Every structure is written in structure tokens, then in C-alpha cells.
């Protein structure tokens, strides 16, 4: 099985953004920390929506070379469902509490935490605010109820290992 990581590819998709077609990926975010939580969430969801066709194109290309391709990351579910059969999709979520606890521990998010903590011209209180609002915006934007879209959904908790989740997915697709 080939694994395509959306987290690893996310910034590559920005390189292919076209100002005329990708409002969110090309948006001037220099005032990001002044945005409200709702504005941050809208931006995150906009980026996901704009990147989804790029992801689907890459998945289609990979599926010509590989028997099985697994995508890890976020996609606009409406866009995905316009091109994929529900029976070929299993949506794996992570319990929201786990997401909040582990958000800045991820390699692709740790740089954000470091950048916030190393910003010299803001107070400790402002650093704390930025950490909390960044975590809240990302998790709110990324967290979707796939079941409301009629997708098979599995949720990982603190008690489930990646190996256990792999087994559950294999069982669902009759691969075990």
C-alpha cells in the first residue's frame, strides 16, 4: 500500500496555487493573529477545499501505478464525494481531546509553536493566546463529522494504537 501524506504535501500544493483560482491559498495572511477564530477556521477550511482537487489528481495518478493508495490528511468531503464511491472511503478521525493534547507535538505543527515562543515583541499572555487560538482554529477547521456525509468513520482514541486502527481498516475493506 502506498501512503500519500497530506501533511507532508500541504506546502507543495501552495506552490501550485493560482491567485485567480485559489483565494485562500494565496491570501495575504500577514494579519493572521488579528483574525477572529471564525475567520481563521474559514481560512483553514478554504485551504482544504482548494487543495482537495490537487490531492485527488495526485491520488488518481498514483492509483495508475499502485494497487492500493492510502491518503492521510484532510480533504473537502463534498469534493471527494463528487469523484469517489462511498464504498471506497473510510474516514479515520482522532478523538478531539487527543487532537488538542497532541496538536503542537506533531512535527509539522511544532514549528508553529517554536515560532510563537520565539517572537520577542509580544508578551507571554499574547503567546499563550496565539497558541490556544491556533490550536482551536486548526482543530475546529479539520474536525468533520464524516458520518453526517454517510461515510464509514472510525475514531482513534488515546487507548487505540496505530496497529489496531490498521487492523480495523483492513477488516472493513476485507483486506485482512
N, C-alpha and C positions, 0 to 999 in steps of 0.2 A: 504494500500500500504506500502510495506517495502522499506525504503530508505537505500541504501548502499552508504556511502560516501567514495569516493576515496581519498579525502584529509585526512580523519581520518585514513584510512587503508594504506596509502602510505608507511609509515615507517615499518609496519608489513610485507609488501611484500619484503622489503630489507632483513629481517631476513631469508627469504626462498631463497635468491639469491644463485646461484651456480656459482662459478668462471668460470667453463667450458662453461656455457650456458648464463651467464648474464654479458657481458663485461662492460656495463655501470653502472649497479647497484653495481658491485664490484670494479670499477675503483678507483685507488688512486687519490683522488681529493684534496690532500693537497696543490697543486699549483693552485687551482681554480681561485684565484684572479689574477693570471698571464695569464690566458687564454684569448683569444680574444672573442669577442661577438659571432662569428660564432662557436667557439669551445664550448662555454657554451650552445648555442642553440642546437648543435649536441648532447651534453651530455644529456640535458633535454629531447630531442626527443627520444634518445636511451633508457633512463629510462622508458619513457612512453611506448615505443614499447615492452620492456622486461616485464613490469608489466601487459600489456594487457591480455596475456594468463592466468595469475593468477586471474585477475579480472573476466574474462569470466568463468573460472572454479568456482569461488565463486558465480557468478550470476546463473550459471546452478544449483548449489547445492541449492541455495536459492529458485529458481523457482520450485523446487520439493516440498518445504514446504509452499510457499506463492502463492497466486493467481496473485498478481502484485508486481513487484520489480522495483524500480526506482534507477538507478545509477547516482550519481552526481560526476563528476570528469572528468579526461582526459583519453582517450583511443586512441590507434593507429587505425584510422578509417579503413585502409586497412585490418588489422587483424580482426576487428569487423565485417566487411562486409563478411569475409570468413566464418563466422559461424552464422550470423543473417540476417533475411529477412529485407530489407529496410522498409517494411511497419510496422515493429515493433520498428523502431528507429525514434526518434525526437531529433534533436540536438539543445540544448539551448546554445546560446552564450551570452556573455556580451559585450556590446559595448567597443571597445578598450580604449576609453577615460575613461570610468568608471573603467576598469581594472587598468589602470595606476594610476588613482587617488586613488583607494582603495586598491592597492596591499599590502602595509605594514599594513593596518588596519585590515586585516584578522588575526584571532588568530593563524593559522598555519604559517603565514609569519611574524608576529610581533616579534617572537624570533630572526629571522634573523636581523631585524632592531636593536634590542637591542644588539645583539652580535657585529654588526658592530660599533654601537655607543660606546660600552664599550671596544673596542680594544684600548689599551693605547699606543701602539708603532707605531701608524700611525697618519698622520696629518689629520686635518679637511677636507682638499681638497681630500685626499685619501678616507676618509669616504664617502664624497659626491660622488666620482667616483664609489665606491663599491655599494652604494645604487642605483645609476642610472643604472649601468651595470647589477646588479642583477635583477632589475625590468624589464629592457629591454630584458634580456635573457629569463626570465621566460615567459613573455607575448608573445614574438615572438615565442617561442617553443610551447606554449599551444594554441595559436590562430590559428585556422584552418578554412578554408572555406568549411564547410560541404556541401554546395550547389554544389561545384565542384565535390563532390562524389555522387551527386544525392540524397542527404538526405534532408528531410524536416528540415528546420532550422528556429529557432525563436531567435530574439535578444532582450535582456533586455537592457534598457537604464536607465538613471537617472530618467526618468519620469514613468517607469513601476515598479509596486510593485511585490513582490513575489506572492501575491494572484492573481494578474492579469495574471501573467505568468502561474500559475497553471491552471487557467480557460482556457487559450489558449490551453494548452497541453491536458486538459480534452476534450475540443471541438474537437481537432484534432483526438484523439483516440475514439471519441464517448462515453465518459465516463460520461459526464455531464447530 
